């Protein structure tokens, strides 16, 4: 698999680019040229310069520094969302696909109910019910998305639950926990990787959308969606301010989508050839 990964240029390029972005966010205090919270009204809407490579916003804050610091909440919250979604969805999907019977019926009926509601409306409803803060944004996104993962993972488990290695483990008396986590979970890991890499782009857009609408990360914390929210207030006087966070969100989401397609090619080359 490592050889196929290195031979896939899209996988290597997007992985390297995302790693660089993540490292920039981690070392933001060292890399950022200015304090992202420091305001200077006299210096608002400053032109591009060595001190302010992307200029300043309506409060005189360095746009580039805020972009760099914004990587942490934008990418970090999306990663936490996907980890929570995959954790719950994988657990319930494996249980539904393996145990069948009443367990499957209960889980899948709950999944059907969850999937019957429009996702964005449910996210807004959960955030409005729990309150506006970062933790509730993550909870809302996990609450909406886990059902889709549970259904997809259950389908994958059904393909392996009757395979010879699973039947052998049952015959020799291995505990159910061993079969679930040592046989079935590794068997669907490739599917989880592809789904997660494709869907983390959705999480980034969703979190940025909530921040843009004022329901996610709140000012003055630098976050790309929140920066777009602030930029729309000065759209007529300084439209350039929206370019940096808007382009950054598009590029980051495209990278994750390309990575998902590339990982599918790497992990399942037979399917690609067909």
MARVEX-759167 format. One record per residue (C-alpha): x, y, z; residue number from 1. Coordinates in nm, 3 decimals. Each point is the difference from the previous one (the first is absolute). Layout:
<pt east="X" north="Y" up="Z" nr="NUM"/>
...
***
This chain:
<pt east="0.000" north="0.000" up="0.000" nr="1"/>
<pt east="0.286" north="0.238" up="0.078" nr="2"/>
<pt east="0.144" north="-0.054" up="-0.347" nr="3"/>
<pt east="-0.338" north="0.072" up="-0.163" nr="4"/>
<pt east="-0.032" north="0.313" up="0.212" nr="5"/>
<pt east="0.340" north="0.133" up="-0.105" nr="6"/>
<pt east="-0.079" north="-0.076" up="-0.363" nr="7"/>
<pt east="-0.323" north="0.201" up="0.018" nr="8"/>
<pt east="0.101" north="0.360" up="-0.062" nr="9"/>
<pt east="-0.333" north="0.144" up="0.111" nr="10"/>
<pt east="0.018" north="-0.180" up="0.334" nr="11"/>
<pt east="0.359" north="0.108" up="0.065" nr="12"/>
<pt east="-0.057" north="0.361" up="-0.107" nr="13"/>
<pt east="-0.323" north="0.055" up="0.194" nr="14"/>
<pt east="0.137" north="-0.177" up="0.310" nr="15"/>
<pt east="0.314" north="0.215" up="-0.007" nr="16"/>
<pt east="-0.202" north="0.318" up="-0.049" nr="17"/>
<pt east="-0.238" north="-0.081" up="0.284" nr="18"/>
<pt east="0.292" north="-0.091" up="0.226" nr="19"/>
<pt east="0.162" north="0.336" up="-0.075" nr="20"/>
<pt east="-0.326" north="0.182" up="0.077" nr="21"/>
<pt east="-0.040" north="-0.190" up="0.327" nr="22"/>
<pt east="0.359" north="0.079" up="0.101" nr="23"/>
<pt east="-0.053" north="0.369" up="-0.077" nr="24"/>
<pt east="-0.302" north="-0.003" up="0.228" nr="25"/>
<pt east="0.183" north="-0.181" up="0.278" nr="26"/>
<pt east="0.294" north="0.240" up="-0.010" nr="27"/>
<pt east="-0.215" north="0.308" up="-0.061" nr="28"/>
<pt east="0.155" north="0.203" up="0.288" nr="29"/>
<pt east="0.342" north="-0.042" up="-0.163" nr="30"/>
<pt east="-0.103" north="0.044" up="-0.365" nr="31"/>
<pt east="-0.257" north="0.280" up="0.024" nr="32"/>
<pt east="0.164" north="0.338" up="-0.071" nr="33"/>
<pt east="-0.230" north="0.194" up="0.237" nr="34"/>
<pt east="-0.235" north="-0.039" up="0.292" nr="35"/>
<pt east="-0.338" north="-0.105" up="-0.153" nr="36"/>
<pt east="-0.192" north="0.176" up="0.279" nr="37"/>
<pt east="0.187" north="0.332" up="-0.005" nr="38"/>
<pt east="-0.221" north="0.280" up="-0.132" nr="39"/>
<pt east="0.105" north="0.330" up="-0.151" nr="40"/>
<pt east="-0.288" north="0.201" up="-0.143" nr="41"/>
<pt east="0.237" north="0.253" up="-0.149" nr="42"/>
<pt east="0.155" north="-0.280" up="-0.209" nr="43"/>
<pt east="-0.326" north="-0.158" up="-0.123" nr="44"/>
<pt east="-0.021" north="-0.125" up="-0.360" nr="45"/>
<pt east="0.377" north="0.035" up="-0.040" nr="46"/>
<pt east="0.142" north="-0.105" up="-0.336" nr="47"/>
<pt east="0.217" north="-0.308" up="-0.049" nr="48"/>
<pt east="0.347" north="0.049" up="0.147" nr="49"/>
<pt east="0.285" north="-0.192" up="0.161" nr="50"/>
<pt east="-0.149" north="0.066" up="0.342" nr="51"/>
<pt east="-0.354" north="-0.093" up="-0.114" nr="52"/>
<pt east="0.034" north="-0.241" up="-0.297" nr="53"/>
<pt east="-0.379" north="-0.025" up="-0.041" nr="54"/>
<pt east="-0.082" north="0.345" up="0.132" nr="55"/>
<pt east="-0.216" north="0.077" up="0.304" nr="56"/>
<pt east="-0.371" north="-0.024" up="0.074" nr="57"/>
<pt east="-0.251" north="0.259" up="0.118" nr="58"/>
<pt east="0.157" north="0.002" up="0.348" nr="59"/>
<pt east="0.358" north="0.022" up="-0.122" nr="60"/>
<pt east="0.080" north="-0.364" up="0.079" nr="61"/>
<pt east="0.244" north="-0.195" up="-0.216" nr="62"/>
<pt east="-0.203" north="-0.219" up="-0.238" nr="63"/>
<pt east="0.284" north="-0.248" up="-0.060" nr="64"/>
<pt east="0.053" north="-0.052" up="0.374" nr="65"/>
<pt east="-0.371" north="-0.060" up="0.048" nr="66"/>
<pt east="0.000" north="-0.242" up="-0.292" nr="67"/>
<pt east="0.287" north="-0.196" up="0.155" nr="68"/>
<pt east="-0.160" north="-0.010" up="0.343" nr="69"/>
<pt east="-0.332" north="-0.089" up="-0.166" nr="70"/>
<pt east="0.139" north="-0.335" up="-0.112" nr="71"/>
<pt east="-0.030" north="-0.132" up="0.355" nr="72"/>
<pt east="-0.377" north="0.037" up="0.049" nr="73"/>
<pt east="-0.086" north="-0.062" up="-0.366" nr="74"/>
<pt east="0.198" north="-0.322" up="-0.041" nr="75"/>
<pt east="-0.001" north="-0.102" up="0.367" nr="76"/>
<pt east="-0.377" north="0.018" up="0.046" nr="77"/>
<pt east="-0.056" north="-0.189" up="-0.326" nr="78"/>
<pt east="0.240" north="-0.274" up="0.115" nr="79"/>
<pt east="-0.170" north="-0.030" up="0.338" nr="80"/>
<pt east="-0.337" north="-0.015" up="-0.173" nr="81"/>
<pt east="0.111" north="-0.283" up="-0.225" nr="82"/>
<pt east="0.159" north="-0.196" up="0.287" nr="83"/>
<pt east="-0.323" north="0.021" up="0.200" nr="84"/>
<pt east="-0.213" north="-0.085" up="-0.302" nr="85"/>
<pt east="0.212" north="-0.298" up="-0.101" nr="86"/>
<pt east="0.022" north="-0.126" up="0.358" nr="87"/>
<pt east="-0.376" north="-0.008" up="0.056" nr="88"/>
<pt east="-0.089" north="-0.102" up="-0.355" nr="89"/>
<pt east="0.258" north="-0.280" up="-0.011" nr="90"/>
<pt east="-0.104" north="-0.145" up="0.338" nr="91"/>
<pt east="-0.371" north="-0.005" up="-0.078" nr="92"/>
<pt east="0.053" north="-0.106" up="-0.362" nr="93"/>
<pt east="0.215" north="-0.298" up="0.102" nr="94"/>
<pt east="-0.251" north="-0.104" up="0.266" nr="95"/>
<pt east="-0.291" north="0.023" up="-0.244" nr="96"/>
<pt east="0.180" north="-0.194" up="-0.273" nr="97"/>
<pt east="0.140" north="-0.271" up="0.224" nr="98"/>
<pt east="-0.270" north="-0.077" up="0.258" nr="99"/>
<pt east="-0.300" north="0.050" up="-0.233" nr="100"/>
<pt east="-0.343" north="-0.074" up="0.151" nr="101"/>
<pt east="-0.146" north="0.243" up="0.253" nr="102"/>
<pt east="0.330" north="0.189" up="0.032" nr="103"/>
<pt east="0.006" north="0.074" up="-0.372" nr="104"/>
<pt east="-0.369" north="0.094" up="-0.006" nr="105"/>
<pt east="0.030" north="0.250" up="0.283" nr="106"/>
<pt east="0.318" north="0.163" up="-0.133" nr="107"/>
<pt east="-0.114" north="0.018" up="-0.361" nr="108"/>
<pt east="-0.342" north="0.142" up="0.088" nr="109"/>
<pt east="0.172" north="0.275" up="0.195" nr="110"/>
<pt east="0.227" north="0.054" up="-0.301" nr="111"/>
<pt east="-0.304" north="0.025" up="-0.230" nr="112"/>
<pt east="-0.156" north="0.262" up="0.226" nr="113"/>
<pt east="0.322" north="0.202" up="0.014" nr="114"/>
<pt east="0.046" north="-0.008" up="-0.377" nr="115"/>
<pt east="-0.358" north="0.109" up="-0.063" nr="116"/>
<pt east="0.070" north="0.355" up="0.123" nr="117"/>
<pt east="0.185" north="0.264" up="-0.208" nr="118"/>
<pt east="0.351" north="0.007" up="0.142" nr="119"/>
<pt east="0.055" north="0.377" up="0.001" nr="120"/>
<pt east="-0.331" north="0.070" up="0.172" nr="121"/>
<pt east="0.082" north="-0.258" up="0.267" nr="122"/>
<pt east="0.343" north="0.156" up="0.055" nr="123"/>
<pt east="-0.156" north="0.343" up="0.048" nr="124"/>
<pt east="-0.261" north="-0.146" up="0.234" nr="125"/>
<pt east="0.258" north="-0.177" up="0.217" nr="126"/>
<pt east="0.221" north="0.310" up="0.023" nr="127"/>
<pt east="-0.301" north="0.219" up="0.082" nr="128"/>
<pt east="-0.112" north="-0.247" up="0.267" nr="129"/>
<pt east="0.340" north="-0.051" up="0.167" nr="130"/>
<pt east="0.136" north="0.351" up="-0.045" nr="131"/>
<pt east="0.259" north="0.171" up="-0.218" nr="132"/>
<pt east="0.353" north="-0.127" up="0.073" nr="133"/>
<pt east="0.267" north="-0.218" up="-0.155" nr="134"/>
<pt east="-0.086" north="-0.315" up="0.196" nr="135"/>
<pt east="-0.362" north="0.010" up="-0.109" nr="136"/>
<pt east="0.103" north="0.045" up="-0.364" nr="137"/>
<pt east="0.197" north="-0.325" up="0.019" nr="138"/>
<pt east="-0.286" north="-0.178" up="0.180" nr="139"/>
<pt east="-0.250" north="0.119" up="-0.261" nr="140"/>
<pt east="0.210" north="-0.121" up="-0.293" nr="141"/>
<pt east="0.071" north="-0.337" up="0.162" nr="142"/>
<pt east="-0.366" north="-0.039" up="0.092" nr="143"/>
<pt east="-0.105" north="0.049" up="-0.363" nr="144"/>
<pt east="0.270" north="-0.197" up="-0.182" nr="145"/>
<pt east="0.047" north="-0.318" up="0.206" nr="146"/>
<pt east="-0.312" north="-0.164" up="-0.146" nr="147"/>
<pt east="0.136" north="0.016" up="-0.355" nr="148"/>
<pt east="0.325" north="-0.162" up="0.114" nr="149"/>
<pt east="-0.184" north="-0.270" up="0.193" nr="150"/>
<pt east="-0.195" north="-0.100" up="-0.312" nr="151"/>
<pt east="0.309" north="-0.004" up="-0.222" nr="152"/>
<pt east="0.208" north="-0.198" up="0.251" nr="153"/>
<pt east="-0.280" north="-0.251" up="0.060" nr="154"/>
<pt east="0.000" north="-0.073" up="-0.373" nr="155"/>
<pt east="0.374" north="-0.066" up="0.011" nr="156"/>
<pt east="-0.028" north="-0.226" up="0.306" nr="157"/>
<pt east="-0.267" north="-0.212" up="-0.171" nr="158"/>
<pt east="0.257" north="-0.088" up="-0.266" nr="159"/>
<pt east="0.242" north="-0.147" up="0.256" nr="160"/>
<pt east="-0.209" north="-0.142" up="0.285" nr="161"/>
<pt east="-0.037" north="-0.340" up="-0.170" nr="162"/>
<pt east="0.355" north="-0.028" up="-0.135" nr="163"/>
<pt east="0.209" north="-0.304" up="0.093" nr="164"/>
<pt east="0.230" north="0.180" up="0.245" nr="165"/>
<pt east="-0.301" north="0.131" up="0.194" nr="166"/>
<pt east="-0.171" north="-0.340" up="0.001" nr="167"/>
<pt east="0.322" north="-0.165" up="0.121" nr="168"/>
<pt east="0.027" north="0.242" up="0.291" nr="169"/>
<pt east="-0.358" north="-0.082" up="0.098" nr="170"/>
<pt east="0.068" north="-0.374" up="-0.017" nr="171"/>
<pt east="0.304" north="0.018" up="0.229" nr="172"/>
<pt east="-0.197" north="0.204" up="0.253" nr="173"/>
<pt east="0.159" north="0.340" up="-0.041" nr="174"/>
<pt east="-0.194" north="0.276" up="0.180" nr="175"/>
<pt east="-0.218" north="0.233" up="-0.201" nr="176"/>
<pt east="0.219" north="0.296" up="0.097" nr="177"/>
<pt east="0.300" north="-0.169" up="-0.162" nr="178"/>
<pt east="-0.189" north="-0.064" up="-0.324" nr="179"/>
<pt east="-0.135" north="0.355" up="-0.016" nr="180"/>
<pt east="0.325" north="0.185" up="0.063" nr="181"/>
<pt east="0.261" north="-0.244" up="-0.136" nr="182"/>
<pt east="-0.180" north="-0.125" up="-0.311" nr="183"/>
<pt east="-0.288" north="0.221" up="-0.110" nr="184"/>
<pt east="0.141" north="0.342" up="0.091" nr="185"/>
<pt east="0.332" north="-0.053" up="-0.187" nr="186"/>
<pt east="-0.196" north="-0.134" up="-0.298" nr="187"/>
<pt east="-0.192" north="0.325" up="-0.042" nr="188"/>
<pt east="0.288" north="0.234" up="0.091" nr="189"/>
<pt east="0.068" north="0.084" up="-0.365" nr="190"/>
<pt east="-0.365" north="0.101" up="-0.046" nr="191"/>
<pt east="0.018" north="0.216" up="0.312" nr="192"/>
<pt east="0.314" north="0.177" up="-0.124" nr="193"/>
<pt east="-0.158" north="0.082" up="-0.335" nr="194"/>
<pt east="-0.328" north="0.116" up="0.155" nr="195"/>
<pt east="0.176" north="0.215" up="0.259" nr="196"/>
<pt east="0.236" north="0.166" up="-0.249" nr="197"/>
<pt east="-0.292" north="0.079" up="-0.231" nr="198"/>
<pt east="-0.232" north="0.120" up="0.274" nr="199"/>
<pt east="0.239" north="0.220" up="0.196" nr="200"/>
<pt east="-0.046" north="0.255" up="-0.278" nr="201"/>
<pt east="-0.372" north="-0.003" up="0.082" nr="202"/>
<pt east="0.085" north="0.060" up="0.366" nr="203"/>
<pt east="0.221" north="0.298" up="-0.088" nr="204"/>
<pt east="-0.273" north="0.157" up="-0.212" nr="205"/>
<pt east="-0.264" north="-0.066" up="0.265" nr="206"/>
<pt east="0.205" north="0.149" up="0.285" nr="207"/>
<pt east="0.100" north="0.299" up="-0.213" nr="208"/>
<pt east="-0.365" north="0.051" up="-0.098" nr="209"/>
<pt east="-0.110" north="0.003" up="0.363" nr="210"/>
<pt east="0.277" north="0.246" up="0.086" nr="211"/>
<pt east="-0.098" north="0.216" up="-0.298" nr="212"/>
<pt east="-0.358" north="0.010" up="0.127" nr="213"/>
<pt east="0.117" north="0.089" up="0.351" nr="214"/>
<pt east="-0.086" north="-0.341" up="0.149" nr="215"/>
<pt east="0.350" north="-0.145" up="0.020" nr="216"/>
<pt east="0.335" north="0.147" up="0.100" nr="217"/>
<pt east="-0.055" north="0.346" up="0.141" nr="218"/>
<pt east="0.204" north="0.317" up="-0.049" nr="219"/>
<pt east="0.274" north="0.093" up="0.060" nr="220"/>
<pt east="0.126" north="-0.360" up="-0.036" nr="221"/>
<pt east="0.151" north="-0.031" up="-0.349" nr="222"/>
<pt east="-0.185" north="-0.265" up="-0.203" nr="223"/>
<pt east="-0.045" north="0.005" up="-0.375" nr="224"/>
<pt east="-0.380" north="-0.009" up="0.005" nr="225"/>
<pt east="-0.011" north="0.268" up="0.270" nr="226"/>
<pt east="0.245" north="0.209" up="-0.205" nr="227"/>
<pt east="-0.242" north="-0.018" up="-0.293" nr="228"/>
<pt east="-0.276" north="0.112" up="0.234" nr="229"/>
<pt east="0.204" north="0.305" up="0.099" nr="230"/>
<pt east="0.102" north="0.068" up="-0.360" nr="231"/>
<pt east="-0.359" north="0.014" up="-0.125" nr="232"/>
<pt east="-0.057" north="0.306" up="0.220" nr="233"/>
<pt east="0.256" north="0.191" up="-0.207" nr="234"/>
<pt east="-0.076" north="-0.165" up="-0.334" nr="235"/>
<pt east="-0.063" north="0.328" up="-0.180" nr="236"/>
<pt east="0.296" north="0.188" up="0.145" nr="237"/>
<pt east="0.260" north="-0.280" up="-0.001" nr="238"/>
<pt east="-0.116" north="-0.307" up="-0.198" nr="239"/>
<pt east="0.355" north="-0.137" up="-0.018" nr="240"/>
<pt east="-0.025" north="-0.097" up="0.367" nr="241"/>
<pt east="-0.224" north="-0.296" up="-0.091" nr="242"/>
<pt east="0.244" north="-0.149" up="-0.250" nr="243"/>
<pt east="0.254" north="-0.152" up="0.240" nr="244"/>
<pt east="-0.235" north="-0.201" up="0.227" nr="245"/>
<pt east="-0.230" north="-0.092" up="-0.289" nr="246"/>
<pt east="0.281" north="-0.135" up="-0.218" nr="247"/>
<pt east="0.156" north="-0.179" up="0.299" nr="248"/>
<pt east="-0.324" north="-0.188" up="0.076" nr="249"/>
<pt east="-0.045" north="-0.101" up="-0.366" nr="250"/>
<pt east="0.360" north="-0.121" up="-0.033" nr="251"/>
<pt east="-0.007" north="-0.196" up="0.327" nr="252"/>
<pt east="-0.329" north="-0.172" up="-0.084" nr="253"/>
<pt east="0.123" north="-0.084" up="-0.351" nr="254"/>
<pt east="0.317" north="-0.152" up="0.146" nr="255"/>
<pt east="-0.200" north="-0.229" up="0.227" nr="256"/>
<pt east="-0.229" north="-0.102" up="-0.286" nr="257"/>
<pt east="0.298" north="-0.080" up="-0.222" nr="258"/>
<pt east="0.162" north="-0.190" up="0.287" nr="259"/>
<pt east="-0.316" north="-0.207" up="0.045" nr="260"/>
<pt east="-0.008" north="-0.093" up="-0.369" nr="261"/>
<pt east="0.372" north="-0.081" up="0.006" nr="262"/>
<pt east="-0.031" north="-0.215" up="0.314" nr="263"/>
<pt east="-0.283" north="-0.194" up="-0.162" nr="264"/>
<pt east="0.232" north="-0.075" up="-0.293" nr="265"/>
<pt east="0.280" north="-0.101" up="0.237" nr="266"/>
<pt east="-0.206" north="-0.218" up="0.232" nr="267"/>
<pt east="-0.218" north="-0.167" up="-0.263" nr="268"/>
<pt east="0.193" north="-0.013" up="-0.330" nr="269"/>
<pt east="-0.208" north="-0.296" up="-0.131" nr="270"/>
<pt east="-0.319" north="0.203" up="0.024" nr="271"/>
<pt east="0.163" north="0.288" up="-0.187" nr="272"/>
<pt east="0.113" north="-0.228" up="-0.283" nr="273"/>
<pt east="-0.352" north="-0.137" up="-0.037" nr="274"/>
***
